[in-house]
Amino acid sequence: MAFPYRKILCPIDFDDNSLRGLDKAVEIAHHFGAVVVLVHVVALVAQLGETGNIPAYRYKEEQKAARAKLAEIARQKLTAVEHQSVVHIGDVIGSILEAVSEFDPDVLVMATHGRTGLAHFFLGSVAEGVVRKANCPVLTIRN
């Protein structure tokens, strides 16, 4: 980890919480002159009757749409910040951790939905999984 931060990884799922997380990442990037790497994951979802590996080619249209959304967000929020974007297809937590390995950020800034109780039990927590396994500092932004 370097300080001051020079590279910030920011997973984004296009909801309002993740956009607030991006705003915080941009604020930090402005302060330190850092690069922001946006990461979106197109989650693989098994359909009824499928077993084994799900073919990633089925998700190419979703990947293309995600790239377009990331480009639009970059035009709106990242004009004054050096940035890049990447779209992964796969398990959300695993893909974010893969991006951490690939880009070696100084800090990862991500939103959390702040679910508790049964919602947390049934839906899990991407932020919690990333915090537990990431090999870099993780700043979580709660709505």
C-alpha positions as CSV (number, residue, x, y, z in Angstrom):
1,M,0.0,0.0,0.0
2,A,1.3,3.4,-0.9
3,F,0.4,6.6,0.8
4,P,-0.6,9.0,-0.5
5,Y,-3.0,6.9,-2.5
6,R,-2.1,6.8,-6.2
7,K,-4.5,4.1,-7.4
8,I,-8.1,3.7,-6.2
9,L,-10.3,0.7,-7.2
10,C,-14.0,1.4,-7.1
11,P,-16.5,-1.5,-7.7
12,I,-19.8,-0.1,-9.0
13,D,-23.1,-1.8,-9.6
14,F,-24.9,1.3,-10.9
15,D,-27.2,1.8,-7.9
16,D,-27.3,5.0,-6.0
17,N,-25.2,3.6,-3.2
18,S,-22.3,2.6,-5.5
19,L,-22.5,6.1,-7.2
20,R,-22.1,7.7,-3.7
21,G,-19.1,5.4,-3.2
22,L,-17.7,6.6,-6.5
23,D,-18.2,10.2,-5.4
24,K,-16.0,9.5,-2.4
25,A,-13.4,7.7,-4.5
26,V,-13.3,10.8,-6.8
27,E,-12.9,13.1,-3.8
28,I,-10.0,11.1,-2.6
29,A,-8.5,10.9,-6.1
30,H,-8.7,14.7,-6.4
31,H,-7.0,15.1,-3.1
32,F,-4.1,12.8,-3.9
33,G,-3.9,13.0,-7.7
34,A,-4.8,9.4,-7.9
35,V,-6.1,7.2,-10.8
36,V,-9.6,5.7,-10.3
37,V,-10.3,2.2,-11.7
38,L,-14.0,1.5,-12.1
39,V,-14.9,-2.2,-11.9
40,H,-18.4,-3.6,-12.7
41,V,-19.2,-7.3,-12.5
42,V,-21.8,-9.0,-14.6
43,A,-22.9,-11.8,-12.2
44,L,-23.3,-15.2,-13.7
45,V,-26.7,-16.6,-12.8
46,A,-27.5,-20.2,-13.3
47,Q,-30.9,-21.0,-14.8
48,L,-33.1,-23.8,-13.8
49,G,-31.6,-27.1,-14.9
50,E,-28.1,-25.8,-15.5
51,T,-25.2,-27.5,-13.9
52,G,-21.4,-27.0,-14.1
53,N,-19.9,-24.0,-15.7
54,I,-22.2,-21.4,-17.1
55,P,-20.9,-20.2,-20.5
56,A,-19.7,-16.5,-20.3
57,Y,-20.6,-15.9,-24.0
58,R,-24.3,-15.7,-22.9
59,Y,-23.4,-12.5,-21.1
60,K,-21.7,-10.5,-23.9
61,E,-24.7,-8.2,-24.4
62,E,-24.8,-7.4,-20.7
63,Q,-21.1,-6.8,-20.7
64,K,-21.5,-4.5,-23.6
65,A,-24.3,-2.6,-21.9
66,A,-22.2,-2.3,-18.7
67,R,-19.3,-0.9,-20.6
68,A,-21.6,1.8,-22.1
69,K,-23.0,2.7,-18.6
70,L,-19.4,2.9,-17.2
71,A,-18.4,5.2,-20.1
72,E,-21.4,7.4,-19.4
73,I,-20.7,7.6,-15.7
74,A,-17.0,8.4,-16.5
75,R,-18.2,11.3,-18.7
76,Q,-20.4,12.6,-15.9
77,K,-18.2,12.1,-12.8
78,L,-14.6,11.5,-13.9
79,T,-13.7,14.2,-16.4
80,A,-11.0,15.8,-14.1
81,V,-9.6,12.5,-12.9
82,E,-7.4,10.0,-14.6
83,H,-9.4,6.8,-14.8
84,Q,-10.0,3.4,-16.5
85,S,-12.9,1.0,-16.5
86,V,-13.2,-2.8,-16.6
87,V,-16.1,-5.2,-16.8
88,H,-15.7,-8.7,-15.4
89,I,-18.1,-11.7,-15.8
90,G,-18.4,-14.1,-12.9
91,D,-18.8,-14.3,-9.2
92,V,-19.0,-10.7,-7.8
93,I,-16.7,-11.1,-4.8
94,G,-14.2,-13.2,-6.7
95,S,-14.2,-10.8,-9.6
96,I,-13.6,-7.8,-7.4
97,L,-10.7,-9.7,-5.7
98,E,-9.4,-10.6,-9.1
99,A,-9.4,-6.9,-10.0
100,V,-7.5,-6.1,-6.8
101,S,-4.8,-8.6,-7.8
102,E,-4.8,-7.3,-11.4
103,F,-4.6,-3.5,-10.6
104,D,-2.9,-3.6,-7.2
105,P,-4.7,-0.5,-5.8
106,D,-3.6,1.4,-2.8
107,V,-7.2,1.5,-1.5
108,L,-10.5,0.0,-2.6
109,V,-13.5,2.3,-2.1
110,M,-16.9,0.6,-2.3
111,A,-20.5,1.1,-1.2
112,T,-22.3,-1.1,1.2
113,H,-26.1,-1.5,1.4
114,G,-26.0,-1.9,5.1
115,R,-28.4,-4.8,5.2
116,T,-28.9,-6.5,8.5
117,G,-30.8,-9.4,9.9
118,L,-32.6,-11.7,7.5
119,A,-31.8,-9.5,4.5
120,H,-28.1,-9.9,5.2
121,F,-28.5,-13.6,5.9
122,F,-30.3,-14.3,2.6
123,L,-28.6,-11.8,0.3
124,G,-25.1,-11.9,1.8
125,S,-22.8,-9.0,1.7
126,V,-20.4,-8.4,-1.1
127,A,-18.7,-5.6,0.9
128,E,-18.2,-8.0,3.8
129,G,-16.7,-10.7,1.6
130,V,-14.3,-8.2,0.0
131,V,-13.3,-6.7,3.3
132,R,-12.5,-10.2,4.7
133,K,-10.4,-11.3,1.7
134,A,-8.9,-8.2,0.1
135,N,-5.1,-7.7,0.5
136,C,-5.4,-3.9,0.4
137,P,-7.2,-1.4,2.6
138,V,-11.0,-1.2,2.0
139,L,-13.0,1.9,2.6
140,T,-16.8,1.1,2.8
141,I,-19.3,3.9,2.2
142,R,-22.7,3.3,3.8
143,N,-25.7,5.1,2.5
